[in-house]
Amino acid sequence: MKSVKVPAFEHFLHEMIPLAKAMGVGVEVSDEHALTLTAPKEQNKNSLNTAFGGSLVSIATLAGYGVVWELMKNEQAGEKIEWRIVVKESRAAYRRPVIGDLRAICERPAKAAVEEFKAALGRYGKAKLKLKASVVENGNVAVDVTAAFVVSR
């Protein structure tokens, strides 16, 4: 899968999702394996001087959203179809506090899952893709977020 240029998604985040801009979310890596987003702790800290829980779940959700956004951006190349992406459901598990900057990683789905998703999208004009993103600090998972994203015309 060819990835959309990094600035395109970052620009989209800052223009269309004001929370992402306020959090200082940026794209660290976007390749065939995963999408990694970062945000400075200073803009996302709580009263205990650790990362705010809402910011942690938000950046992980945005990483999942970005994987779907890039998938749809690549899919509509040359077409005029407007896709809507929404989070249908999500679940977060907080494992440890984050002391420094925020870093969320969402691995790209397996080829079979993407094919099944695209087939449903073509057949029904609507499809759901479940993704897992993690906030990681110093190699340790601090937060896991599992979310189902629905794409429709």
N, C-alpha and C positions, 0 to 999 in steps of 0.2 A: 504494500500500500504506500503510495506516495503521500507524504505529509504536506499540509498547507504551510507556507512560510510562517515562521514564528511571529513576526510582527502583525500578521493579519488577525490571528486569534487574540493577541494581546490588545490590539486596537479595538476589536469588537468588544472585549471585556470592559475596557475603559469607557467606551462610548455608549454601550447598551445596558451594562449592569453597573450602576453607580457604586454599589457596595464594593465591587472588585477594585475600582479606582481608589475609593476611600481606604481600603485595606492595603493598597500598594502592591497588588498582585501582579506578578510578571511571569513570563514563560522562561523557564531555565533550559528545558530540553523538550523537543518534539521530534521524535524519530519513529521508526517502524515498530519499536517495542513498547514505548510508553510516552506519556505526557507528564512533565514535571513542572509544577507551579511553585513559586516562592512568594513570600511576603515578609516585610520587616517586622520584628517583634514590637518595635516602638509604637507602631500604629495599631497593634493588635494585643496589647497587654491588659491584664486585669489588675485588681488591687493588690494581688500577691506577687506582682512582677513576673508572672508566667503568662504564657499565651492564653487569651480568652477562649473559653470553650466554643462560643459561637463562631469565632474566627476560624478555629480548627475545623469544625464541621463544614463551614462555608468554603474554605479553600479546597477541602477534599471533594466536596460536591462540585465545585467549579472545575476541578481536574476531570471528573467524570463527564461533566457537561462538555468540556473541551474535546474529549475523545469523540463524543457523538457529533459535536459541531464540525470537527475536521472530517469525520466520516461522511457527513452530509454535504459538506463543502466540496469534497472530492467527487461525490456522487452526482451533484447537479452541474458539473462542468459542462457548459454549452447548453444547458436547459434553463428554462425560466421558472421552474417550479420553486415555490417558496415553502420551505419546511418549517414547522413549529416544533421546538424541543421543550419539553417540560419534565420536571421531576414528578413522578407519580407517587413514589414512596421511598423512604430512606431509613436507615438504621445506623446509629453510631455507637461504637464501643470505645470508651476512653480508658486507656491502659496506663498512662503515665503523663505527668505534666511536661510541657515543652518550655524549656528555659530560654532558648535562643530564637532565631528567626524561624518562620514557618516554611515547611517544604512538603508538598503533597505530590504523591506519585499515583497515577492511574495507568495500569498496564492496558494495552490494547487487547480487545477480545480475540479469541481464537478465530481462525478463518471460518470454521464451521458455524460458529455463532453469528458471524457477520453475514454469511450466506443465508442463513435461516431468517435473520432480521430483514435483509434486503428482499427476500422472497415474500415475506409477510407484508412489507411495505408496498411492493409492487401489486400484490393481490388485493390488499384491503385499503391501501392509502394511509395505513397507520400500523405502527409496530412498536414493540417494547424491547429494550436492551438493558440487561442487568449488568452493572459494573461494580468493581470494588476499588476503592482508592484508600491509600494510607498516608497519614502524616508521619514522617520519619525524622528522627533527630539522632545524630551520631550512630546510625545503623540500627537504632531501636525503633520499633513501631510504637507510636504514642497514641494514635487514634486510627481505627478502621471504620470506614463508612461504606456500606453497601447500599446502592441506590438503583432504582429502576427508572429509566428515562423513556418517555414515550415521544415518538416522532410522528407527526401527522401533517397532511397537506392543509 
